[in-house]
Amino acid sequence: MSVLPASSREWHLVARPHGWPTPADFALRETPVAAPAEGRILVRNLHFSVDPYMRGRMNDVKSYVPPFKLDHPMDGGAVGEVIASNAEGFAVGDHVLHGLGWREYADVQARHATKVDPGLAPLSTYLGVLGMTGLTAYAGLFEVASFKEGDAVFVSGAAGAVGSQVGQMAKLKGASRVIGSAGSDEKVKLLVEEYGFDAAFNYKNGPVKDQLRAAAPDGIDVYFDNVGGDHLEAAISSLNVHGRATICGMIAQYNDTEPVPGPRNMAMIIGKRLRLQGVLVGDHYDLQEQFVQEVGGWLRSGELKYRETFAEGIENGVEAFLGVLRGDNTGKMIVSVTG
């Protein structure tokens, strides 16, 4: 067992945001570090994930994942190195994936840690393209949306960690056309030139409904929704008969303080016999092995490309999270703990 650090810095939620979170809602605090008890390991975090879904956990409401507790460390995906072990099967120097991010050192129950190999892929990818966001894209497209060869696919938030993978996976599996929306002309260019989308548009440049119709004159068969709002309404208008929509996220309304009206064209769901279904990655861990095998192959061959946006230093964790809500990231937003 190596010499343990005396203390660890960790981000606490200190107030529940009303609307957009502000830095005052969070505090970076120092806590003592102890040797791990039986069945536990102490991990020096190298990278942790900040994701849009975490905004919902800052509200004190019942949901599919418990809310963050006030004046407690927040949590989320992280990868790091074991520096002390009191658990069979884990040795000092092992690299692990676990759920106690937002802190420098994590005291983790060994049964909640998964060993990962930095020799197979960069450690950060286990938080993104080979991690939760990648599996969300894979399961949401192939299982929830029942994608089949020849489908035309529209992805909102297409330059983000999930959306960018969805579009590329659809192309690799024989989509007839893949369209993406993003929030800047630079991201639109990335979607077409690097990720191979057939068309993309900047949703800030005009009504989404009009831009989607121009990009997909023959309609779409699958919509992968990361945004909600006007994007969902536009997709319902463009979906063909028996179209399917995977509802993954609705970032457009995460910070709204009043209830958001639903799409005004939901009657079309009846005539077109549409299927709209939500996706939670936790329902699809049975696909994990297949996912890692197939996506790992695409990564090795260079067929699947990904981007990561790094914030350096734990002190920039909250700013990185706020950046995700603003759309500052291209691909997965990751905080590198040591800077």
N, C-alpha and C positions, 0 to 999 in steps of 0.2 A: 504494500500500500504506500503510495507516494505521499509526500507532505501535503496536507490539505490546506486550502486557502482559509483565511480567518472569516471572510465574509463574502457575500454575493449581492450584486445589485439586481433588483427585479422591479418590473413595472407593475404598479397597483392602479386599479380603477378607484378613484376617490369621490367621484360624483357621477350620477347618471345623466348622460347628455340629453338635452332637449333640442331636437333638430341636429344640426351639424355638431359633432364633437369638437372640443377645443383643447389645447394643451393643458388648461387648468383642470380638466376632468381626470388627469392622470398624475401620478407621482413616481419618480424613480427613487426607490428606497433601498437601504442596505440592511441585510439580515445575516445572522451568524450561520456558519456552515459546520455541520457535525459529520462524523463518520457514519456511513450507512448502516442501518439495522439489518437484521437477518432477512434475506430475501430481497434486498434492495441494492442499488448501485448509485454511485455519485458520478454524474456526467458533467463535463465541462462543455457547455453548449458552444458550437461553432457557428451555426446558422439557425435562425428561427423564421417561421412563416408569419406574414400578416395577410389577412384575407378579408374580403367584403363581408362574409357571413358574421364576422366578429362584431360588426356594428349592432346586429340584432341581439347579441349576447350582453350588450351594455344596457339594455332595457330590462326592467324587472317584470318580465312577462313569461308565462309558461310557453315553452316552445319545444322543438325536437331536441334541443341541447340546452342544458341548464344555463341561466344567466351568470355572468361574472359576479362574484361577491365583491362588495365594496371593501376597500382596505385589505384586500388579499391579492396575491400575485395572479395575474391573468395567465391563461394557458393557451396552447396551440402547438402545432407541429414544430419539431426541432430535431436537428441532428447534432451529435457531439461525440466526444471521446470519453470513455470510461476512465476515471482517475482513481476510483476506489470501488471494490466489489465485495459484497457479502452475500453473493448469490451464485449458485452453481451454474456453470455454463457461460459466465461472463468474466472476462479477465481485463485487468488494466491494459489500456491500449486498444481495446475493441472499439469500433465505431457503431453507434446505435441511432435508431430513429425512435422518437417517443413523443409524448403529448404535453410536455412541460416546458414550453417556450417562454418568451418574454423575460428571461432571467439568464444570468451568467452561469450559474451552477444549478443543476437539478438533481434532487434526491428522488429517484424513480423506482417504483416497484418493478422488479426484473421481469415479471410476467407481462408488463405493459411496454416493454422495450423490444425492438426487433433489430438484430444485427444487420448491418449493411456493409457492403464492400466498396471502399473508395477506389479500388482497382478496376471495377467494372464500369463505374460512371462517377462523375464528380459528386461529392456529397450533397451539394445543393439540389441536384436533380431529384433526390429522394423526397424533396418537399414540393416538387413541381411536376415536371414531365413524367417522371417515374413514380410519383407520389399521389397524394389525394386529388390534386387538380387533374392530373393525367387520367386517373381511373374514373373521375367524374365525367370527363369528356368521352372516354371509351364506353362506359356503361350507358351514359345518357344518349349517345348516338346509336349504338348497336343494339342495346337491349330495350331501353325505354322508347326510343323513337322508331324501333324496328327498321332501321335503315336497310335499303336493298340497292343493289347495283342499278344505276340508271336514274336514281332519285336526284332531284334538284334540291339543294340545301341552302338555307339562309341562316347565318349565325350573327347574332348581335353581340356587341362587346368582343369583336372578333380578334382584336390584337392583344387581349388579355390572356392569362395563363390557361384558362379552359377553352375559350373560343378559338384561339390560334391552333390548338390541337384538334378540335372538332373539325375545322375546315380541312386541315391536311389529312386527317384520317378518312374523311369522306372522299377526298380525291384519290387516296391510295386504294380505296375499296370500290372505285368505279362510279362515283357520282357523275351525273351528266353535266351539272353546273353547280358551282359553289360561290355564293355571294356573301360578303361580310360587310358589317357596318363598324365604324370606329369614329373616334372623336377628333381626329386631326388628319390633315392631308398627308403628313409624314407616315402615319400609321396605315392609311389607305394604300400608299405606295408600297409599304412593307408587305401588306397582305397579298398584293398582286405579284410583286417582283420576287419576293423571297419565299413566301408560303404557298404560292401557286394558286391562289384564289382566281376564279375566272373574272370576277368583277367585285368591286368594293366601292363604298361611298362614305363620305363624311356626313354624319347625321346633322351636323350644325349648318350644313350648306343649303338646307331646304327641307320640306316636309318628307318624313321617312317614307310615307305611303307612295309618294310620287317617285322618289329615288329608287325604291325597291321595284316598283312596277317597270321602270325603265331598265333596271339591271336584270330583271327576270320577266321578260314579256310573256313567256309561256307559263308563268306561275311557279310555285315551289311545292315540293312534296313533304319536306321536313323543315321545321323551324327549331333552332336551338336558342332558347331565350335566356340571356344573361342580364337583360335590362328592364323588361316590362314596359309599361306605359305606352307611348305612341308606337314603339317597335312591335309590341304584341298586337296592337290594333292593326297596324300595317300588314303584319304577317297573316292574320286571320283573313284579310281581304285578298292576299296573294296565294294562300294555300289552295291547292287543287282538291278535288273530291277525294275523300279518304286520306287527307293530309294528316300528319302527326306533328305535334309540338312537344318538345321536352322543356319544361319550365325549371330552369336551374337556379336563376337568380333574378332579382328585380332591383338592381342597384339604383335605378332612377328614382326610387321612392324610399330608400332606406332611411333618409334623414327627414322625410316629411313629418310634420307634426299633426296634420289632419288626414282623415281617411282619403284615399285616392279613388276617384271614380274608375270603374272598370272600363274596358274597351266598349265603345259604343256600337260595335257591329257584331256582338256575340250571337245574334240570331243566325248569322252565317254558319255557326258551328252545326246547326241542325241540318240545313240543306246540303252542306258539303260533307256531312258525317265525319267531322273532324274529331281527332283524339288529342286532348291536351293532358299531359301527365307530368307531375312533379318528379324530381329526382333528388335523392339523398344518397351520397356515396356509401354510407354505412349499410345500405341494403344490398350492396353489390360486391362485397369482399370475396364472394365465391368466384368472382372473375379475376381475382388478383394474379393468380399464377399465369393464366392465359394472357392477361394484360401485359405483365412484365415480359413474358416471352415474345409476344408479337411486337409490342412497342419498343422493347430493347433491341430487337432485330432491325426495326426501322431506323432507330437512332444510330446503330453501328454502321448501317449501310449508307447513312446520310440522307435517306429518303424523308425522314421527319426532322424538321428544324425547330429550334426553340430559342427563345430569348429569356434572359433573366435581368431584372433590375435590382441592383444591390444598394442598400443603405449601409454605410460603414459605421460600426460602433453601436453598442446597446443604447447609448444616450439618444440616438436618432430613431429609436423604435417607434415612438408615437408619430413622429413626422412621416415616417415611411407608411404607417397605417393610414394616416390622413391623405397621403399621396395616392394610395389605392382608391380611396373614395372619390378623389378628384380626377382619377384616370391618368396620373402622372407616369405610371409604369407601362412598359412594353413587355409583355410576358409576365412571368412570375416575379412578384416583389418579395425580396428576401433581405432580412437583416443579418449581416455578418457581425457577430457579437463583439469580437475583439477590435474591429476597425483596422 
